[in-house]
Amino acid sequence: MTESQSFWPVECAQGEPDLFVCLTCFDEVFKAKMPVDGCPSCGAIAAFEPFSIDAIREWGTEDLIRKAEQLPSSSSSSSSKPGSDQATPSI
């Protein structure tokens, strides 16, 4: 399985959780995106829910916490992206 995976982007408001965890297997986590074809570990579709890194640290497995911590910085340091301090207008 070396093929690249397709993802749906997920827009998260500043300060809202942006780490999406599979609630079926609790083995996969993605930042501000969800896999189009379902969870790569268990195949579950529409089983992802957003959590903060702090919440994942409270209840996640060591492996899940490690995966979450290896993702680019979550909302706790959103200033890493240029222009991230500007609000996105809602229409």
Phi and psi in radians as a Rosetta constraint file:
Dihedral C 1 N 2 CA 2 C 2 CIRCULARHARMONIC -1.704 0.35
Dihedral N 2 CA 2 C 2 N 3 CIRCULARHARMONIC 0.044 0.35
Dihedral C 2 N 3 CA 3 C 3 CIRCULARHARMONIC -1.169 0.35
Dihedral N 3 CA 3 C 3 N 4 CIRCULARHARMONIC 2.569 0.35
Dihedral C 3 N 4 CA 4 C 4 CIRCULARHARMONIC -1.306 0.35
Dihedral N 4 CA 4 C 4 N 5 CIRCULARHARMONIC 2.587 0.35
Dihedral C 4 N 5 CA 5 C 5 CIRCULARHARMONIC -1.685 0.35
Dihedral N 5 CA 5 C 5 N 6 CIRCULARHARMONIC 2.529 0.35
Dihedral C 5 N 6 CA 6 C 6 CIRCULARHARMONIC -1.629 0.35
Dihedral N 6 CA 6 C 6 N 7 CIRCULARHARMONIC 2.515 0.35
Dihedral C 6 N 7 CA 7 C 7 CIRCULARHARMONIC -2.288 0.35
Dihedral N 7 CA 7 C 7 N 8 CIRCULARHARMONIC 2.618 0.35
Dihedral C 7 N 8 CA 8 C 8 CIRCULARHARMONIC -1.599 0.35
Dihedral N 8 CA 8 C 8 N 9 CIRCULARHARMONIC 2.220 0.35
Dihedral C 8 N 9 CA 9 C 9 CIRCULARHARMONIC -1.267 0.35
Dihedral N 9 CA 9 C 9 N 10 CIRCULARHARMONIC 2.559 0.35
Dihedral C 9 N 10 CA 10 C 10 CIRCULARHARMONIC -2.195 0.35
Dihedral N 10 CA 10 C 10 N 11 CIRCULARHARMONIC 2.099 0.35
Dihedral C 10 N 11 CA 11 C 11 CIRCULARHARMONIC -1.467 0.35
Dihedral N 11 CA 11 C 11 N 12 CIRCULARHARMONIC 2.261 0.35
Dihedral C 11 N 12 CA 12 C 12 CIRCULARHARMONIC -2.123 0.35
Dihedral N 12 CA 12 C 12 N 13 CIRCULARHARMONIC 2.309 0.35
Dihedral C 12 N 13 CA 13 C 13 CIRCULARHARMONIC -1.163 0.35
Dihedral N 13 CA 13 C 13 N 14 CIRCULARHARMONIC 2.642 0.35
Dihedral C 13 N 14 CA 14 C 14 CIRCULARHARMONIC -1.014 0.35
Dihedral N 14 CA 14 C 14 N 15 CIRCULARHARMONIC 2.304 0.35
Dihedral C 14 N 15 CA 15 C 15 CIRCULARHARMONIC 1.570 0.35
Dihedral N 15 CA 15 C 15 N 16 CIRCULARHARMONIC -0.178 0.35
Dihedral C 15 N 16 CA 16 C 16 CIRCULARHARMONIC -1.617 0.35
Dihedral N 16 CA 16 C 16 N 17 CIRCULARHARMONIC 2.683 0.35
Dihedral C 16 N 17 CA 17 C 17 CIRCULARHARMONIC -1.020 0.35
Dihedral N 17 CA 17 C 17 N 18 CIRCULARHARMONIC 2.438 0.35
Dihedral C 17 N 18 CA 18 C 18 CIRCULARHARMONIC -2.274 0.35
Dihedral N 18 CA 18 C 18 N 19 CIRCULARHARMONIC 0.205 0.35
Dihedral C 18 N 19 CA 19 C 19 CIRCULARHARMONIC -1.830 0.35
Dihedral N 19 CA 19 C 19 N 20 CIRCULARHARMONIC 2.020 0.35
Dihedral C 19 N 20 CA 20 C 20 CIRCULARHARMONIC -1.723 0.35
Dihedral N 20 CA 20 C 20 N 21 CIRCULARHARMONIC 2.070 0.35
Dihedral C 20 N 21 CA 21 C 21 CIRCULARHARMONIC -1.887 0.35
Dihedral N 21 CA 21 C 21 N 22 CIRCULARHARMONIC 2.415 0.35
Dihedral C 21 N 22 CA 22 C 22 CIRCULARHARMONIC -1.283 0.35
Dihedral N 22 CA 22 C 22 N 23 CIRCULARHARMONIC 2.081 0.35
Dihedral C 22 N 23 CA 23 C 23 CIRCULARHARMONIC -1.488 0.35
Dihedral N 23 CA 23 C 23 N 24 CIRCULARHARMONIC 0.008 0.35
Dihedral C 23 N 24 CA 24 C 24 CIRCULARHARMONIC -1.539 0.35
Dihedral N 24 CA 24 C 24 N 25 CIRCULARHARMONIC -0.806 0.35
Dihedral C 24 N 25 CA 25 C 25 CIRCULARHARMONIC -1.974 0.35
Dihedral N 25 CA 25 C 25 N 26 CIRCULARHARMONIC -0.239 0.35
Dihedral C 25 N 26 CA 26 C 26 CIRCULARHARMONIC 0.907 0.35
Dihedral N 26 CA 26 C 26 N 27 CIRCULARHARMONIC 0.609 0.35
Dihedral C 26 N 27 CA 27 C 27 CIRCULARHARMONIC -2.049 0.35
Dihedral N 27 CA 27 C 27 N 28 CIRCULARHARMONIC -0.228 0.35
Dihedral C 27 N 28 CA 28 C 28 CIRCULARHARMONIC -2.178 0.35
Dihedral N 28 CA 28 C 28 N 29 CIRCULARHARMONIC 2.501 0.35
Dihedral C 28 N 29 CA 29 C 29 CIRCULARHARMONIC -2.490 0.35
Dihedral N 29 CA 29 C 29 N 30 CIRCULARHARMONIC 2.409 0.35
Dihedral C 29 N 30 CA 30 C 30 CIRCULARHARMONIC -2.338 0.35
Dihedral N 30 CA 30 C 30 N 31 CIRCULARHARMONIC 2.549 0.35
Dihedral C 30 N 31 CA 31 C 31 CIRCULARHARMONIC -1.662 0.35
Dihedral N 31 CA 31 C 31 N 32 CIRCULARHARMONIC 2.040 0.35
Dihedral C 31 N 32 CA 32 C 32 CIRCULARHARMONIC 0.930 0.35
Dihedral N 32 CA 32 C 32 N 33 CIRCULARHARMONIC 0.569 0.35
Dihedral C 32 N 33 CA 33 C 33 CIRCULARHARMONIC -2.807 0.35
Dihedral N 33 CA 33 C 33 N 34 CIRCULARHARMONIC 2.754 0.35
Dihedral C 33 N 34 CA 34 C 34 CIRCULARHARMONIC -2.340 0.35
Dihedral N 34 CA 34 C 34 N 35 CIRCULARHARMONIC 2.492 0.35
Dihedral C 34 N 35 CA 35 C 35 CIRCULARHARMONIC -1.189 0.35
Dihedral N 35 CA 35 C 35 N 36 CIRCULARHARMONIC 2.322 0.35
Dihedral C 35 N 36 CA 36 C 36 CIRCULARHARMONIC -1.087 0.35
Dihedral N 36 CA 36 C 36 N 37 CIRCULARHARMONIC -0.725 0.35
Dihedral C 36 N 37 CA 37 C 37 CIRCULARHARMONIC -1.587 0.35
Dihedral N 37 CA 37 C 37 N 38 CIRCULARHARMONIC 0.261 0.35
Dihedral C 37 N 38 CA 38 C 38 CIRCULARHARMONIC 1.638 0.35
Dihedral N 38 CA 38 C 38 N 39 CIRCULARHARMONIC 3.135 0.35
Dihedral C 38 N 39 CA 39 C 39 CIRCULARHARMONIC -1.107 0.35
Dihedral N 39 CA 39 C 39 N 40 CIRCULARHARMONIC 2.255 0.35
Dihedral C 39 N 40 CA 40 C 40 CIRCULARHARMONIC -1.172 0.35
Dihedral N 40 CA 40 C 40 N 41 CIRCULARHARMONIC -0.364 0.35
Dihedral C 40 N 41 CA 41 C 41 CIRCULARHARMONIC -1.515 0.35
Dihedral N 41 CA 41 C 41 N 42 CIRCULARHARMONIC -0.771 0.35
Dihedral C 41 N 42 CA 42 C 42 CIRCULARHARMONIC -2.118 0.35
Dihedral N 42 CA 42 C 42 N 43 CIRCULARHARMONIC -0.162 0.35
Dihedral C 42 N 43 CA 43 C 43 CIRCULARHARMONIC 1.453 0.35
Dihedral N 43 CA 43 C 43 N 44 CIRCULARHARMONIC 0.018 0.35
Dihedral C 43 N 44 CA 44 C 44 CIRCULARHARMONIC -1.075 0.35
Dihedral N 44 CA 44 C 44 N 45 CIRCULARHARMONIC 2.451 0.35
Dihedral C 44 N 45 CA 45 C 45 CIRCULARHARMONIC -1.935 0.35
Dihedral N 45 CA 45 C 45 N 46 CIRCULARHARMONIC 2.454 0.35
Dihedral C 45 N 46 CA 46 C 46 CIRCULARHARMONIC 1.016 0.35
Dihedral N 46 CA 46 C 46 N 47 CIRCULARHARMONIC 0.607 0.35
Dihedral C 46 N 47 CA 47 C 47 CIRCULARHARMONIC -1.944 0.35
Dihedral N 47 CA 47 C 47 N 48 CIRCULARHARMONIC 0.267 0.35
Dihedral C 47 N 48 CA 48 C 48 CIRCULARHARMONIC -1.706 0.35
Dihedral N 48 CA 48 C 48 N 49 CIRCULARHARMONIC 2.406 0.35
Dihedral C 48 N 49 CA 49 C 49 CIRCULARHARMONIC -2.304 0.35
Dihedral N 49 CA 49 C 49 N 50 CIRCULARHARMONIC 2.581 0.35
Dihedral C 49 N 50 CA 50 C 50 CIRCULARHARMONIC -1.421 0.35
Dihedral N 50 CA 50 C 50 N 51 CIRCULARHARMONIC 2.458 0.35
Dihedral C 50 N 51 CA 51 C 51 CIRCULARHARMONIC -2.489 0.35
Dihedral N 51 CA 51 C 51 N 52 CIRCULARHARMONIC 2.745 0.35
Dihedral C 51 N 52 CA 52 C 52 CIRCULARHARMONIC -1.503 0.35
Dihedral N 52 CA 52 C 52 N 53 CIRCULARHARMONIC 2.840 0.35
Dihedral C 52 N 53 CA 53 C 53 CIRCULARHARMONIC -1.082 0.35
Dihedral N 53 CA 53 C 53 N 54 CIRCULARHARMONIC -0.618 0.35
Dihedral C 53 N 54 CA 54 C 54 CIRCULARHARMONIC -1.130 0.35
Dihedral N 54 CA 54 C 54 N 55 CIRCULARHARMONIC -0.713 0.35
Dihedral C 54 N 55 CA 55 C 55 CIRCULARHARMONIC -1.129 0.35
Dihedral N 55 CA 55 C 55 N 56 CIRCULARHARMONIC -0.742 0.35
Dihedral C 55 N 56 CA 56 C 56 CIRCULARHARMONIC -1.101 0.35
Dihedral N 56 CA 56 C 56 N 57 CIRCULARHARMONIC -0.666 0.35
Dihedral C 56 N 57 CA 57 C 57 CIRCULARHARMONIC -1.116 0.35
Dihedral N 57 CA 57 C 57 N 58 CIRCULARHARMONIC -0.516 0.35
Dihedral C 57 N 58 CA 58 C 58 CIRCULARHARMONIC -1.254 0.35
Dihedral N 58 CA 58 C 58 N 59 CIRCULARHARMONIC -0.694 0.35
Dihedral C 58 N 59 CA 59 C 59 CIRCULARHARMONIC -2.186 0.35
Dihedral N 59 CA 59 C 59 N 60 CIRCULARHARMONIC -0.176 0.35
Dihedral C 59 N 60 CA 60 C 60 CIRCULARHARMONIC -1.291 0.35
Dihedral N 60 CA 60 C 60 N 61 CIRCULARHARMONIC 2.785 0.35
Dihedral C 60 N 61 CA 61 C 61 CIRCULARHARMONIC -1.246 0.35
Dihedral N 61 CA 61 C 61 N 62 CIRCULARHARMONIC 2.851 0.35
Dihedral C 61 N 62 CA 62 C 62 CIRCULARHARMONIC -1.009 0.35
Dihedral N 62 CA 62 C 62 N 63 CIRCULARHARMONIC -0.698 0.35
Dihedral C 62 N 63 CA 63 C 63 CIRCULARHARMONIC -1.152 0.35
Dihedral N 63 CA 63 C 63 N 64 CIRCULARHARMONIC -0.769 0.35
Dihedral C 63 N 64 CA 64 C 64 CIRCULARHARMONIC -1.127 0.35
Dihedral N 64 CA 64 C 64 N 65 CIRCULARHARMONIC -0.748 0.35
Dihedral C 64 N 65 CA 65 C 65 CIRCULARHARMONIC -1.063 0.35
Dihedral N 65 CA 65 C 65 N 66 CIRCULARHARMONIC -0.761 0.35
Dihedral C 65 N 66 CA 66 C 66 CIRCULARHARMONIC -1.078 0.35
Dihedral N 66 CA 66 C 66 N 67 CIRCULARHARMONIC -0.787 0.35
Dihedral C 66 N 67 CA 67 C 67 CIRCULARHARMONIC -1.068 0.35
Dihedral N 67 CA 67 C 67 N 68 CIRCULARHARMONIC -0.761 0.35
Dihedral C 67 N 68 CA 68 C 68 CIRCULARHARMONIC -1.128 0.35
Dihedral N 68 CA 68 C 68 N 69 CIRCULARHARMONIC -0.706 0.35
Dihedral C 68 N 69 CA 69 C 69 CIRCULARHARMONIC -1.222 0.35
Dihedral N 69 CA 69 C 69 N 70 CIRCULARHARMONIC -0.411 0.35
Dihedral C 69 N 70 CA 70 C 70 CIRCULARHARMONIC -1.441 0.35
Dihedral N 70 CA 70 C 70 N 71 CIRCULARHARMONIC -0.209 0.35
Dihedral C 70 N 71 CA 71 C 71 CIRCULARHARMONIC -1.267 0.35
Dihedral N 71 CA 71 C 71 N 72 CIRCULARHARMONIC 2.768 0.35
Dihedral C 71 N 72 CA 72 C 72 CIRCULARHARMONIC -0.937 0.35
Dihedral N 72 CA 72 C 72 N 73 CIRCULARHARMONIC 2.658 0.35
Dihedral C 72 N 73 CA 73 C 73 CIRCULARHARMONIC -0.778 0.35
Dihedral N 73 CA 73 C 73 N 74 CIRCULARHARMONIC 2.360 0.35
Dihedral C 73 N 74 CA 74 C 74 CIRCULARHARMONIC -1.485 0.35
Dihedral N 74 CA 74 C 74 N 75 CIRCULARHARMONIC -2.949 0.35
Dihedral C 74 N 75 CA 75 C 75 CIRCULARHARMONIC -0.991 0.35
Dihedral N 75 CA 75 C 75 N 76 CIRCULARHARMONIC -0.279 0.35
Dihedral C 75 N 76 CA 76 C 76 CIRCULARHARMONIC -1.148 0.35
Dihedral N 76 CA 76 C 76 N 77 CIRCULARHARMONIC -0.378 0.35
Dihedral C 76 N 77 CA 77 C 77 CIRCULARHARMONIC -2.356 0.35
Dihedral N 77 CA 77 C 77 N 78 CIRCULARHARMONIC 1.034 0.35
Dihedral C 77 N 78 CA 78 C 78 CIRCULARHARMONIC -1.225 0.35
Dihedral N 78 CA 78 C 78 N 79 CIRCULARHARMONIC -0.150 0.35
Dihedral C 78 N 79 CA 79 C 79 CIRCULARHARMONIC -1.299 0.35
Dihedral N 79 CA 79 C 79 N 80 CIRCULARHARMONIC 0.020 0.35
Dihedral C 79 N 80 CA 80 C 80 CIRCULARHARMONIC -1.257 0.35
Dihedral N 80 CA 80 C 80 N 81 CIRCULARHARMONIC -0.317 0.35
Dihedral C 80 N 81 CA 81 C 81 CIRCULARHARMONIC -1.789 0.35
Dihedral N 81 CA 81 C 81 N 82 CIRCULARHARMONIC 2.306 0.35
Dihedral C 81 N 82 CA 82 C 82 CIRCULARHARMONIC -1.051 0.35
Dihedral N 82 CA 82 C 82 N 83 CIRCULARHARMONIC 2.348 0.35
Dihedral C 82 N 83 CA 83 C 83 CIRCULARHARMONIC 1.379 0.35
Dihedral N 83 CA 83 C 83 N 84 CIRCULARHARMONIC 0.075 0.35
Dihedral C 83 N 84 CA 84 C 84 CIRCULARHARMONIC -1.251 0.35
Dihedral N 84 CA 84 C 84 N 85 CIRCULARHARMONIC -0.229 0.35
Dihedral C 84 N 85 CA 85 C 85 CIRCULARHARMONIC -1.483 0.35
Dihedral N 85 CA 85 C 85 N 86 CIRCULARHARMONIC -0.059 0.35
Dihedral C 85 N 86 CA 86 C 86 CIRCULARHARMONIC -1.615 0.35
Dihedral N 86 CA 86 C 86 N 87 CIRCULARHARMONIC 2.373 0.35
Dihedral C 86 N 87 CA 87 C 87 CIRCULARHARMONIC -1.246 0.35
Dihedral N 87 CA 87 C 87 N 88 CIRCULARHARMONIC 2.502 0.35
Dihedral C 87 N 88 CA 88 C 88 CIRCULARHARMONIC -1.514 0.35
Dihedral N 88 CA 88 C 88 N 89 CIRCULARHARMONIC 2.160 0.35
Dihedral C 88 N 89 CA 89 C 89 CIRCULARHARMONIC -1.173 0.35
Dihedral N 89 CA 89 C 89 N 90 CIRCULARHARMONIC 2.445 0.35
Dihedral C 89 N 90 CA 90 C 90 CIRCULARHARMONIC -1.770 0.35
Dihedral N 90 CA 90 C 90 N 91 CIRCULARHARMONIC 2.371 0.35
